[in-house]
Amino acid sequence: MRVAVCQLNARDDRAANLAAARDLLGRAASAGADLAVLPEYVDYLGRSAGLPKPEPVDGEFAEFFSAAARELGIWVHAGSFHEVGPDDARTYNTSLVFDRSGELAATYRKIHLYDVEIPGRVSYQESRSVAPGDTTVVTDVDGVRLGLSICYDLRFPELYRRLAVEGEARMIVVPAAFMMHTGRDHWEVLLRARAIENQCYVLAAGQIGDHEPGRTCFGRSMIIDPWGTVLAQAPDTVGIVTADIDLGRLEEIRSELPSLANRRL
Ligand SMILES: NC(=O)CC(=O)C(=O)O
């Protein structure tokens, strides 16, 4: 199976964001990808005052990416979007996965919300406008188990352990809008740790560059194998990178260094 991660610079123009995402999916399909993964908040990354009306899971956002999956004949992980939330003040931060025929295969709502105050660097209170999900999700992509997560979830290893052990995931996606300040020191380390400790492929698709208001994302989308080797890394531009998933190699690593099987807790 070939996978692609797509690096995007979403801003406050929803139509332009979706068109840019569709272009990247087309490029992924042309590169032979079976599965393409988009970053967190494909629909909108701008001022909260300008946020378009949140949508239900079966709304226009879903129709758009369902059509893309069907037209291109590939699996599409549509990053995440602003889903209608449980009350007027909050949305959900939601990922959708579509199969090759455009059928919805999985829905995941970000569980861990980014409430962080780093003076002079990062001030973000995601839980003010987003409600957390409470369910772990694993789906089958052409017979390969794919575990779902979003951005800040990356810092909570217990989620990934659950995806790998209870969910039997062999690949884990991390669509993200990781901040520049934290990204340059933490992004690759955390991604490679999750890949090594869970002996899974990690597919990490990031937003890149400046987004209103004054938010800069780190990018460096990457695909990592279960040994922790970075198979592909995006340069600091919008674009895609691809790599091939080798399940034989994964099983070899799990049998030669059986740390998952050797768990005591
Ligand atoms: N933006 C996020 O949700 C997470 C992030 O930037 C970080 O964990 O650092």
Ligand as a Chemical Component Dictionary entry (heavy atoms), coordinates in Angstrom:
data_LIG
# 
_chem_comp.id                   LIG 
_chem_comp.type                 NON-POLYMER 
_chem_comp.pdbx_formal_charge   0 
_chem_comp.three_letter_code    LIG 
# 
loop_
_chem_comp_atom.comp_id 
_chem_comp_atom.atom_id 
_chem_comp_atom.alt_atom_id 
_chem_comp_atom.type_symbol 
_chem_comp_atom.charge 
_chem_comp_atom.model_Cartn_x 
_chem_comp_atom.model_Cartn_y 
_chem_comp_atom.model_Cartn_z 
_chem_comp_atom.pdbx_ordinal 
LIG N1 N1 N 0 -1.956 22.689 17.807 1 
LIG C1 C1 C 0 -2.114 21.626 18.581 2 
LIG O1 O1 O 0 -3.223 21.102 18.754 3 
LIG C2 C2 C 0 -0.966 21.012 19.298 4 
LIG C3 C3 C 0 0.350  21.664 19.335 5 
LIG O2 O2 O 0 0.679  22.602 18.601 6 
LIG C4 C4 C 0 1.269  21.133 20.345 7 
LIG O3 O3 O 0 0.939  20.115 20.977 8 
LIG O4 O4 O 0 2.350  21.698 20.536 9 
# 
loop_
_chem_comp_bond.comp_id 
_chem_comp_bond.atom_id_1 
_chem_comp_bond.atom_id_2 
_chem_comp_bond.value_order 
_chem_comp_bond.pdbx_ordinal 
LIG N1 C1 SING 1 
LIG C1 O1 DOUB 2 
LIG C1 C2 SING 3 
LIG C2 C3 SING 4 
LIG C3 O2 DOUB 5 
LIG C3 C4 SING 6 
LIG C4 O3 DOUB 7 
LIG C4 O4 SING 8 
# 
